[in-house]
Amino acid sequence: MTPIVSFNRGKRSLAISIGERALWLAEVVGGTESAPSARVVEFIYPPSSTLEEAEELGRELAKFLTAQNCSARRVIFGVPAKWLIVRSCDMPPTDAETAANILWLHATEQIIPALGAMVFDFMGESCPTESRTLLLVGLQRQWLERLLALAAGAKLKVVGITPLGAAVGATTSRHVRTSLIALFGLGGVELIEQEGPFTRSMRFIRSNGSVQPVIAELRRAVAALSPDADSQAHSQRTLVLWDDIGLEPEFLDALRQAASLPITEARCQWVDVSESGASDGARGLSAIALALSQRTGPRPSIDFLNPRLAPPRRERWRHAATWLPWVVAAVVLVVLAAFAKMSGIRRQISGMDNQIQAMQPALEVARPYVASMQFIESFRTTRPRYLACIGDLTQALPPDGQTYLTSFDLRTDMKGVVAGNAANEQNVLTLRDKLNSSGRFAELTCKLDAMETRGSGNDAAFSITFVYLPQK
């Protein structure tokens, strides 16, 4: 349990951070007669329960809340970035209603057809006098329904559903102006790019696991950071770590060595937590940040339960006498336009018939030539050999990201050569053996160069020559 020393409101509320196999719960209590406080606790799903059976999981959660003497019944859910669709949209100068309609059209035309029923909200505000960048965020409706079923099973009243990364970004912005946030949560590793109070991006990079893939993604994210108009602010950008899972010291040391930005860790003081009273370090601080999102303002920056995006409203005239003459006039105009269009089409058809008649002599000359060239159609292939070779090479590479190719050359006689780098010579030999056992590569010759220093470690440069045997 983690005591908290100050909150402004007197209501009792509950915040739940959703994970793949567990939840973080933060109960916040504040009043006029007693000091405001909060407690944070982890709920691990029973072995037979998942979010797909949300109502049953909710009943288990209700038992857990009773055992923890948690009486709060108003809950806000924080969802992981893994569930979200996030798009950055440049909005020209416009009013709020027009901006919402534009975002809705963008969401329904480009996102909904591929993913099915979704709920959308956005971060940022449009401006009538200047362009703004807004962040469109979508959640599949099936996840919304599962969270509502979870709350129903636990007998909780849902007051909001928001991205956990948005709550973490808002809390961080009050202490670090320009930051790249790495959130190691129960739902996986997320990267949030924060510029003052505005969240520029949120994305899921992978489930919690080995350090090397996380470091590789972090380097790519640092290299692709949004350019900052203020070069001084850009140079002061900081990597902020939020650790909800209790990272090993070796993991944190590897992150510090690999990052090219100054690093700071989220502190208990950022959510008014007394560090001396925190029983488990910084674990669960994101759930408290989530609780702050409903206690410090009228609504979270994004709320899928009460979204700001909805289908544009259509105005209806109340009295038929007002619009009926206009409808009749429109019908008459449409009929007249149709007759005019048909007359024009007839003239076009007549002109085309005359052109065809004039082209008949030339067509008679061309037909034998076209017939004699039809054999070329048989040259088309459905088995692209070069792409197949690239695919087989990709399948043979280990998934750890430590062995990769830097060049590829394949001639028409299927003799080729690839070059690349690996962490050590054993990885190169393993790659050669996998290619040899695949049955698609013959006459393999592997050449190892001297160890070279690249980045933060030693790499072995290599080249492999081969003859590719495409599938027949």
Secondary structure in CASP SS format (residue, H / E / C, confidence):
PFRMAT SS
TARGET T0000
AUTHOR 0000-0000-0000
METHOD secondary structure of the structure
MODEL  1
M C 1.00
T C 1.00
P C 1.00
I E 1.00
V C 1.00
S C 1.00
F C 1.00
N C 1.00
R C 1.00
G C 1.00
K C 1.00
R C 1.00
S E 1.00
L E 1.00
A E 1.00
I E 1.00
S E 1.00
I E 1.00
G C 1.00
E C 1.00
R C 1.00
A E 1.00
L E 1.00
W E 1.00
L E 1.00
A E 1.00
E E 1.00
V E 1.00
V E 1.00
G C 1.00
G C 1.00
T C 1.00
E C 1.00
S C 1.00
A C 1.00
P C 1.00
S E 1.00
A E 1.00
R E 1.00
V E 1.00
V E 1.00
E E 1.00
F E 1.00
I E 1.00
Y C 1.00
P C 1.00
P C 1.00
S C 1.00
S C 1.00
T C 1.00
L H 1.00
E H 1.00
E H 1.00
A H 1.00
E H 1.00
E H 1.00
L H 1.00
G H 1.00
R H 1.00
E H 1.00
L H 1.00
A H 1.00
K H 1.00
F H 1.00
L H 1.00
T H 1.00
A H 1.00
Q C 1.00
N C 1.00
C C 1.00
S C 1.00
A C 1.00
R C 1.00
R E 1.00
V E 1.00
I E 1.00
F E 1.00
G E 1.00
V E 1.00
P C 1.00
A H 1.00
K H 1.00
W H 1.00
L E 1.00
I E 1.00
V E 1.00
R E 1.00
S E 1.00
C E 1.00
D E 1.00
M E 1.00
P C 1.00
P C 1.00
T C 1.00
D C 1.00
A H 1.00
E H 1.00
T H 1.00
A H 1.00
A H 1.00
N H 1.00
I H 1.00
L H 1.00
W H 1.00
L H 1.00
H H 1.00
A H 1.00
T H 1.00
E H 1.00
Q H 1.00
I C 1.00
I H 1.00
P H 1.00
A H 1.00
L H 1.00
G C 1.00
A C 1.00
M E 1.00
V E 1.00
F E 1.00
D E 1.00
F E 1.00
M E 1.00
G C 1.00
E C 1.00
S C 1.00
C C 1.00
P C 1.00
T C 1.00
E C 1.00
S C 1.00
R E 1.00
T E 1.00
L E 1.00
L E 1.00
L E 1.00
V E 1.00
G E 1.00
L E 1.00
Q E 1.00
R H 1.00
Q H 1.00
W H 1.00
L H 1.00
E H 1.00
R H 1.00
L H 1.00
L H 1.00
A H 1.00
L H 1.00
A H 1.00
A H 1.00
G H 1.00
A C 1.00
K C 1.00
L C 1.00
K E 1.00
V E 1.00
V E 1.00
G E 1.00
I E 1.00
T E 1.00
P E 1.00
L H 1.00
G H 1.00
A H 1.00
A H 1.00
V H 1.00
G H 1.00
A H 1.00
T H 1.00
T H 1.00
S H 1.00
R C 1.00
H C 1.00
V C 1.00
R C 1.00
T E 1.00
S E 1.00
L E 1.00
I E 1.00
A E 1.00
L E 1.00
F E 1.00
G E 1.00
L C 1.00
G C 1.00
G E 1.00
V E 1.00
E E 1.00
L E 1.00
I E 1.00
E E 1.00
Q E 1.00
E E 1.00
G C 1.00
P C 1.00
F E 1.00
T E 1.00
R E 1.00
S E 1.00
M E 1.00
R E 1.00
F E 1.00
I E 1.00
R E 1.00
S C 1.00
N C 1.00
G C 1.00
S C 1.00
V H 1.00
Q H 1.00
P H 1.00
V H 1.00
I H 1.00
A H 1.00
E H 1.00
L H 1.00
R H 1.00
R H 1.00
A H 1.00
V H 1.00
A H 1.00
A C 1.00
L C 1.00
S C 1.00
P C 1.00
D C 1.00
A C 1.00
D C 1.00
S H 1.00
Q H 1.00
A H 1.00
H H 1.00
S H 1.00
Q C 1.00
R C 1.00
T E 1.00
L E 1.00
V E 1.00
L E 1.00
W E 1.00
D E 1.00
D C 1.00
I C 1.00
G C 1.00
L C 1.00
E C 1.00
P H 1.00
E H 1.00
F H 1.00
L H 1.00
D H 1.00
A H 1.00
L H 1.00
R H 1.00
Q H 1.00
A H 1.00
A C 1.00
S C 1.00
L C 1.00
P C 1.00
I E 1.00
T E 1.00
E E 1.00
A C 1.00
R C 1.00
C H 1.00
Q H 1.00
W H 1.00
V H 1.00
D C 1.00
V E 1.00
S C 1.00
E H 1.00
S H 1.00
G H 1.00
A C 1.00
S C 1.00
D C 1.00
G C 1.00
A C 1.00
R C 1.00
G C 1.00
L H 1.00
S H 1.00
A H 1.00
I H 1.00
A H 1.00
L H 1.00
A H 1.00
L H 1.00
S H 1.00
Q H 1.00
R H 1.00
T C 1.00
G C 1.00
P C 1.00
R C 1.00
P C 1.00
S C 1.00
I C 1.00
D C 1.00
F C 1.00
L C 1.00
N C 1.00
P C 1.00
R C 1.00
L C 1.00
A C 1.00
P C 1.00
P C 1.00
R C 1.00
R C 1.00
E C 1.00
R C 1.00
W C 1.00
R C 1.00
H C 1.00
A H 1.00
A H 1.00
T H 1.00
W H 1.00
L H 1.00
P H 1.00
W H 1.00
V H 1.00
V H 1.00
A H 1.00
A H 1.00
V H 1.00
V H 1.00
L H 1.00
V H 1.00
V H 1.00
L H 1.00
A H 1.00
A H 1.00
F H 1.00
A H 1.00
K H 1.00
M H 1.00
S H 1.00
G H 1.00
I H 1.00
R H 1.00
R H 1.00
Q H 1.00
I H 1.00
S H 1.00
G H 1.00
M H 1.00
D H 1.00
N H 1.00
Q H 1.00
I H 1.00
Q H 1.00
A H 1.00
M H 1.00
Q H 1.00
P H 1.00
A H 1.00
L H 1.00
E H 1.00
V H 1.00
A H 1.00
R H 1.00
P H 1.00
Y H 1.00
V H 1.00
A H 1.00
S H 1.00
M C 1.00
Q H 1.00
F H 1.00
I H 1.00
E H 1.00
S H 1.00
F H 1.00
R C 1.00
T C 1.00
T C 1.00
R C 1.00
P C 1.00
R H 1.00
Y H 1.00
L H 1.00
A H 1.00
C H 1.00
I H 1.00
G H 1.00
D H 1.00
L H 1.00
T H 1.00
Q H 1.00
A H 1.00
L C 1.00
P C 1.00
P C 1.00
D C 1.00
G C 1.00
Q C 1.00
T C 1.00
Y E 1.00
L E 1.00
T E 1.00
S E 1.00
F E 1.00
D E 1.00
L E 1.00
R C 1.00
T C 1.00
D C 1.00
M C 1.00
K E 1.00
G E 1.00
V E 1.00
V E 1.00
A E 1.00
G E 1.00
N E 1.00
A E 1.00
A C 1.00
N C 1.00
E H 1.00
Q H 1.00
N H 1.00
V H 1.00
L H 1.00
T H 1.00
L H 1.00
R H 1.00
D H 1.00
K H 1.00
L H 1.00
N H 1.00
S H 1.00
S C 1.00
G C 1.00
R C 1.00
F E 1.00
A E 1.00
E E 1.00
L E 1.00
T E 1.00
C E 1.00
K E 1.00
L E 1.00
D E 1.00
A E 1.00
M E 1.00
E E 1.00
T E 1.00
R E 1.00
G C 1.00
S C 1.00
G E 1.00
N E 1.00
D E 1.00
A E 1.00
A E 1.00
F E 1.00
S E 1.00
I E 1.00
T E 1.00
F E 1.00
V E 1.00
Y E 1.00
L C 1.00
P C 1.00
Q C 1.00
K C 1.00
END
